[in-house]
Amino acid sequence: MDFYKSDTYKKQQADSIPALLEQMAGTEPTAQAPTDTAPSGSTPTASQSVKDAVASIVDEAYIRGEQGTRYILLEYSDLECPFCKRHFQAGTIKSLVAQYPDKINYAMRHFPLQIHANAQMAGEALECAAELEGTEAYYDLMGSIFNLPSISKEAIIDEAGKLGINAANFTTCLDSGKYTGKVQEQMNE
């Protein structure tokens, strides 16, 4: 674990970002996407199934950044995971979206590992924040949760209140369990 805190690792990560951004700054691809040539009524091709699955995920995602960008950075994250927390706090995704707002946007999906007792509840809390206040509240609460020293229901409700989310409505939503299935479905993706 000390490797991730080392200067060598930080330099390696910092050095890889410009190369990635240079690749993304290149010209538009000239190759066309494969077309589905299967006869009508037959099983879709694997390529088409993947395209449909990705399109479905993107359609229902809370997108941070401009709509219609060329790239979407789709991250599956566990709000109680120390590695996910460190990744968030490093600010790599935020800086990419800020530096290339017309090329990259971002969507986070839930991946609550069973070894983290509060990860499922934290994911449901994000969904409640989005229901009550929209996409920005979803991401603002995500940031607040990642910056908590430890996660608990009480701490998340407190953070939601600090963001201006009505505490009573938020608590009612969270206690209802209405987003349990949605968080699990995203985990299963």
N, C-alpha and C positions, 0 to 999 in steps of 0.2 A: 504494500500500500504506500510505502514511502516513495516508491518510484514515481507515483503520480504527483507528488509534491516536489520532486526534484527539478532543478534548473534545466537539466538535460531534457526531461519530458516536456516542460513548458516551452523550451526553445523548439523542440521537434514539432509541437503542435502549432506554435506561432509561425514556423517556417512553412508548414504545409498549407496554411490558409491562402497565401498569395498564389501558390501554384493552382489551387482549386479555383480561385477567383479568375485567374488568367484563362483557365479552360472554359469557364462559364462566359467570359467576355468574348469568346470567339464568334465566328459567324454562325448564322442559322444553319442547321443541318440540311443537307440537300436530299438525303435519302427519304423516301416516303415510308410511312408506317405501313406494315403489312395489311392487306385488305382481306376481308373474310370472303373467301370464294366458295364456301360450303353451300350446297344446295339448300333452298328454302326448306325449313322444317327439320333440318338435321341438327346435330349437336354442334354448338359453337366451337371454334378452334380454341386451343389453349391460349393463344395470344389474345383473342377477343375476350375470353373469360377474364383474363388478368386486367385488360383495359376496362371492362365493365366493373370489376371489383374495385379498382382504383377510382374510377369515376364515381361510384357509389360512396366510397369513403370520403372523397373530396367534397361531394355534394352536401353531405351532412356534417362536415367538419366546421369547427369554429376557426376561421382563417384570420391570422394576424398578418397585416400587411395589405398591399394593394391586391385587388382581385384581378384575375386574368394574367398573372405573371407567367413567364415561360416555365419556371421551376417552382415546385412546392416541396418544401422540406417537411416531410411527415415523420414525426418522432413519436415513438411509443415510450411512455415514461411511467415510473412508479414514484409517487410524490413522497414516499418515505425512504426511498433508496438513497444511500449516502453517495453513490457514484453519480446518480441522476442529479442530485442536489449540487454536487461539485461541478458537474457539466453545466448546469443552469447558471450557477454563480460565476463561472468563467466568462459567460456572456458571448460565447462564440456565435450562437444562432442569432441573438439580438443584434450583434454587430454586422453579421452578413445581411440580414434583412434591412438594417439601417443603411448600409453602404450600397446596396443594390436593390432599392425598393421597387424598381420597375422590372426586375428579373426574378426575384425570389420572394415568396411569402412562406408562411409557416403554419403548421397545424400540429397540435399535440393530441395524442390519443392515449387512452388509459391502458396501463399494463401493471395492475396491482399484484405484486407477488404475494403468495400466501405467507411467506416468512415475515412480512411486514403487517402487523396487526391493524394498523390504521390506514393503510393505503387505499383499500376499497372505499372506506368512508370519506377519505380526502377526495377521491375521484368523484364521488357522488356530490360532494360539496361544490366542486367546480361546476358541475351540471346545474346545481341549484343557483349558483351565482349567475350563470348564463341565462337561466330561465327568468330570473328576477331583474337583471340589469344588463344583459347582453354580453357580447363577445369580449369587450375590454374588461369587464368584471371577471370573466373566466380567467383571463391571463393575468390580471392584477392579483387575483386571489392565488393563482398558481405561484406567482413570485413571492407573495407573502408566506405561503406554506413552505416553499423551499428555503425561506430565510428564517423559519422558526427553529429554535434549538432542538425542540422535540414536538412531535405531532400528537394532539389530542383533540377531541371534539370541541371542548371548551375553548382551546386556543384558536381553532379554526373559526368558530362562531365569533370570537373576539376580533379576529383579523377581518372577517367579513364586515363587522360593524364599523371598524376603522376605515373601511373602503366606502362606507355610505350605504351598505346593503342593509335593509330593514332586518334587524335581528330576529324578530318574532316570525316573520315570513320565511326567513332563511332557515330557522330552526324547524319550523313546521315542514318545510320541504325536505330537509335532511332527515328528519324523523320518519317521514312517510315511506321511505325506501323506494320511491318511484323511479329512481335512476340506478338501482342495483343491477337490473338486467342490462341496461345500456353499457355500464362500465364493464360488466362481464363479457358482453358481446365484443367490445373493443379488445379486450384481453384475448379473446378467442380468435380475432382476426389474424 
